[in-house]
Amino acid sequence: MYYEVYLDLFFLMNFWMNIISCRLLTVLLKKRNRIWKICAVSFLSSVSACLVMILPVGAVGVRMAAGQIVWIPVLVFILFRDKGIEYIKDLASYYLVMFLIGGAVSYLEVHMTFAGILLSGTAAAAVIEIIYRIWGSRNRKYIYDVMVRCGSNQYVFQALFDSGNRLREPILKEQVHIIGKDAAQKLSLRENAKGVRVIPFHSIGKEAGMMMGYYADEMEVRQEHGELRIEHPLFGVSEEVLSVQNEYEMILNSEIFD
């Protein structure tokens, strides 16, 4: 029995399924990935699938299964960089998402055109993400334990998640998290910083000003479901007291979980 396969459509379908599954997995697991990274990994995965398809060795089904077993663990590691139990959870979740999407596509192929599958699948994924984000924002606590490492210094601070802090560095557009001067001194942030930025800011009811920003080595936001790790976070040092009652020593950027 012979099957006629159009390689361009095969590539496009794989590319689309990988993007959708990687994006959904990133949102559902509350990870942090840029869209260009998801697209790059999805592109490489689709190219690999096409190469496996055209290899003149063995049955197509066996080759495709072997390719998935070899490539998907690599793809998941590149995406999330987790290790141990966290990596196993990522991998299992990816296989589950791909299984569900593959089943949905197989069903839709009988009833819809190729373009219809892409459009309806993308719309469904967007709706799932929007609902999940709305639900998550309603159930999100606003004070987090945050570990910050700068040089040989490492401390855990209480940090406020503030929807009003959307401050970004004006040149590279990097998110800026606000840290109190006492917390910055504990870290020796000024002395051990990996880089320095001057950040303009504007507070409600106050004149615009300038704030010195410093790069730490690492930040880890500890949540109930896991940790969000950020390499080289940028901190703006506030000369004013952030919390009169000392409830927190940092203010997180409102887009940190996006």
C-alpha positions as CSV (number, residue, x, y, z in Angstrom):
1,M,0.0,0.0,0.0
2,Y,1.3,3.5,-0.9
3,Y,0.5,6.9,0.6
4,E,1.1,10.1,-1.2
5,V,2.6,12.7,1.1
6,Y,3.1,16.4,0.2
7,L,6.3,17.3,2.0
8,D,5.5,21.0,2.1
9,L,2.1,20.4,3.8
10,F,3.7,17.8,6.1
11,F,6.3,20.4,7.2
12,L,3.7,23.1,7.7
13,M,1.4,20.9,9.7
14,N,4.3,19.8,11.9
15,F,5.6,23.3,12.3
16,W,2.1,24.6,13.4
17,M,1.5,21.7,15.8
18,N,4.9,22.2,17.4
19,I,4.3,26.0,17.9
20,I,0.8,25.4,19.3
21,S,1.9,22.7,21.7
22,C,5.1,24.5,22.9
23,R,3.1,27.7,23.5
24,L,0.3,26.0,25.3
25,L,2.8,24.0,27.4
26,T,4.7,27.2,28.3
27,V,1.5,28.9,29.5
28,L,0.0,25.8,31.3
29,L,3.3,25.1,33.1
30,K,3.8,28.8,33.9
31,K,7.2,28.8,32.2
32,R,8.9,31.7,30.4
33,N,9.8,31.4,26.7
34,R,10.1,34.0,24.0
35,I,8.1,33.4,20.8
36,W,11.2,33.4,18.6
37,K,12.7,30.5,20.7
38,I,9.4,28.5,20.3
39,C,9.4,29.2,16.6
40,A,13.1,28.2,16.2
41,V,12.7,25.0,18.1
42,S,9.5,24.2,16.2
43,F,11.2,24.8,12.9
44,L,14.1,22.5,13.7
45,S,11.7,19.8,14.9
46,S,9.7,20.1,11.6
47,V,12.9,19.9,9.5
48,S,14.0,16.8,11.4
49,A,10.6,15.2,10.9
50,C,10.8,15.8,7.1
51,L,14.3,14.4,7.0
52,V,13.1,11.3,8.8
53,M,10.2,11.0,6.4
54,I,12.4,10.9,3.3
55,L,15.1,8.6,4.6
56,P,15.1,5.4,2.5
57,V,15.6,3.2,5.5
58,G,12.9,1.0,7.2
59,A,9.2,1.6,7.5
60,V,8.0,5.2,7.7
61,G,6.0,4.6,10.9
62,V,9.1,3.1,12.7
63,R,11.3,6.0,11.5
64,M,8.8,8.6,12.7
65,A,8.4,7.0,16.1
66,A,12.1,6.7,16.5
67,G,12.6,10.4,15.5
68,Q,10.0,11.5,18.1
69,I,11.6,9.4,20.8
70,V,15.0,11.0,20.1
71,W,14.1,14.6,19.2
72,I,11.3,15.5,21.6
73,P,13.4,15.1,24.8
74,V,16.0,17.3,23.3
75,L,13.3,19.9,22.2
76,V,11.8,20.0,25.7
77,F,15.2,20.5,27.3
78,I,16.1,23.3,24.9
79,L,12.8,25.0,25.7
80,F,12.8,24.8,29.5
81,R,16.3,23.9,30.6
82,D,14.9,22.0,33.6
83,K,16.5,18.9,35.2
84,G,15.5,15.9,37.2
85,I,11.9,15.5,38.3
86,E,10.9,18.9,36.8
87,Y,12.3,17.8,33.4
88,I,10.3,14.5,33.5
89,K,7.2,16.5,34.3
90,D,7.9,18.8,31.3
91,L,8.5,15.9,29.0
92,A,5.3,14.0,30.1
93,S,3.3,17.2,29.7
94,Y,4.6,17.7,26.2
95,Y,3.7,14.2,25.1
96,L,0.2,14.6,26.6
97,V,-0.4,17.9,24.8
98,M,1.0,16.5,21.5
99,F,-1.3,13.5,21.9
100,L,-4.4,15.6,22.4
101,I,-3.5,18.0,19.6
102,G,-2.7,15.0,17.2
103,G,-6.0,13.4,18.1
104,A,-7.9,16.6,17.5
105,V,-6.2,17.1,14.1
106,S,-6.9,13.5,13.0
107,Y,-10.6,14.1,13.8
108,L,-10.8,17.5,12.0
109,E,-9.1,16.1,8.9
110,V,-12.3,14.2,8.1
111,H,-14.5,17.3,8.4
112,M,-12.3,20.3,7.5
113,T,-9.8,21.6,4.9
114,F,-6.1,22.0,5.8
115,A,-6.5,25.8,6.1
116,G,-9.6,25.3,8.3
117,I,-7.7,23.0,10.7
118,L,-4.9,25.6,11.1
119,L,-7.3,28.5,11.7
120,S,-9.7,26.7,14.0
121,G,-6.8,25.1,15.9
122,T,-5.0,28.4,16.4
123,A,-8.2,30.1,17.5
124,A,-8.9,27.3,20.0
125,A,-5.4,27.5,21.4
126,A,-5.7,31.3,21.8
127,V,-9.0,30.9,23.6
128,I,-7.5,28.3,26.0
129,E,-4.6,30.7,26.8
130,I,-6.8,33.7,27.4
131,I,-9.1,31.8,29.7
132,Y,-6.2,30.3,31.6
133,R,-4.5,33.7,32.0
134,I,-7.8,35.3,33.3
135,W,-8.3,32.4,35.7
136,G,-4.7,32.6,36.9
137,S,-4.8,36.3,37.4
138,R,-7.9,36.0,39.7
139,N,-6.2,33.3,41.8
140,R,-2.7,34.7,41.9
141,K,-1.3,35.8,45.3
142,Y,0.5,39.1,45.3
143,I,3.4,38.6,47.7
144,Y,6.1,36.2,46.7
145,D,9.3,34.8,48.1
146,V,12.1,35.8,45.7
147,M,15.6,34.6,45.8
148,V,18.2,36.9,44.3
149,R,21.8,36.0,43.7
150,C,24.5,38.6,42.9
151,G,28.1,37.5,43.0
152,S,28.7,35.4,46.2
153,N,25.6,37.0,47.9
154,Q,22.3,35.3,47.9
155,Y,19.1,36.4,49.8
156,V,15.4,35.6,49.8
157,F,13.2,38.7,49.8
158,Q,9.5,39.4,50.1
159,A,8.4,40.9,46.7
160,L,5.1,42.5,45.7
161,F,3.5,41.7,42.4
162,D,2.3,45.1,41.3
163,S,0.1,45.4,38.2
164,G,1.1,49.1,38.0
165,N,4.8,48.5,37.6
166,R,5.5,48.2,33.8
167,L,8.8,49.9,34.0
168,R,11.2,49.0,31.2
169,E,14.8,50.0,30.4
170,P,14.4,52.5,27.5
171,I,17.0,51.1,25.1
172,L,16.8,47.3,25.3
173,K,13.2,47.3,26.6
174,E,14.0,44.9,29.4
175,Q,11.7,44.5,32.4
176,V,12.8,46.5,35.5
177,H,12.1,45.2,39.0
178,I,12.3,47.7,41.9
179,I,14.4,46.9,44.9
180,G,14.8,48.9,48.1
181,K,18.2,50.4,48.8
182,D,18.6,48.3,52.0
183,A,18.0,45.1,50.1
184,A,20.4,46.3,47.4
185,Q,23.0,46.8,50.1
186,K,22.6,43.3,51.5
187,L,23.3,41.9,48.0
188,S,26.1,44.4,47.4
189,L,24.2,45.0,44.2
190,R,26.1,48.1,43.1
191,E,29.5,46.5,43.7
192,N,28.7,43.0,42.1
193,A,26.4,44.1,39.3
194,K,27.0,42.5,35.8
195,G,26.0,45.8,34.2
196,V,24.5,49.2,34.9
197,R,21.6,51.1,33.3
198,V,20.1,54.6,33.9
199,I,16.3,54.2,34.0
200,P,13.9,57.1,33.7
201,F,10.6,56.7,35.6
202,H,7.5,58.6,36.5
203,S,5.4,58.1,39.7
204,I,1.8,59.2,40.1
205,G,1.7,62.6,41.8
206,K,5.5,63.1,41.5
207,E,7.8,64.5,38.9
208,A,9.7,62.3,36.6
209,G,13.1,61.1,37.8
210,M,16.1,58.8,37.1
211,M,16.9,55.6,38.7
212,M,20.1,53.5,38.7
213,G,19.6,50.0,37.5
214,Y,21.9,47.0,38.1
215,Y,22.0,43.4,36.7
216,A,22.1,40.6,39.2
217,D,23.1,37.0,38.3
218,E,19.8,35.3,38.9
219,M,16.4,35.7,40.3
220,E,14.0,32.9,41.4
221,V,10.3,33.6,42.0
222,R,8.9,30.9,44.3
223,Q,5.3,30.0,43.5
224,E,3.0,27.2,44.8
225,H,3.4,25.2,41.6
226,G,7.1,25.7,41.1
227,E,9.8,28.3,40.6
228,L,10.3,30.9,37.8
229,R,14.0,31.4,37.2
230,I,15.3,34.5,35.4
231,E,18.9,35.0,34.3
232,H,20.4,38.4,34.7
233,P,17.4,40.3,36.0
234,L,17.5,44.1,36.0
235,F,16.8,45.9,39.3
236,G,16.1,49.6,39.7
237,V,17.2,50.7,43.1
238,S,14.7,52.9,44.9
239,E,16.0,55.5,47.3
240,E,12.6,55.6,49.0
241,V,11.0,53.1,51.3
242,L,8.9,50.7,49.3
243,S,6.7,49.5,52.2
244,V,6.1,51.5,55.3
245,Q,5.1,48.4,57.3
246,N,8.1,46.4,55.8
247,E,5.8,43.9,54.1
248,Y,8.1,43.6,51.1
249,E,11.5,44.8,49.9
250,M,10.9,44.4,46.1
251,I,8.3,45.2,43.5
252,L,8.1,42.8,40.6
253,N,7.4,43.9,37.1
254,S,3.8,43.2,36.2
255,E,4.8,41.4,33.0
256,I,7.1,38.9,34.7
257,F,4.6,36.0,34.3
258,D,3.7,36.7,30.6
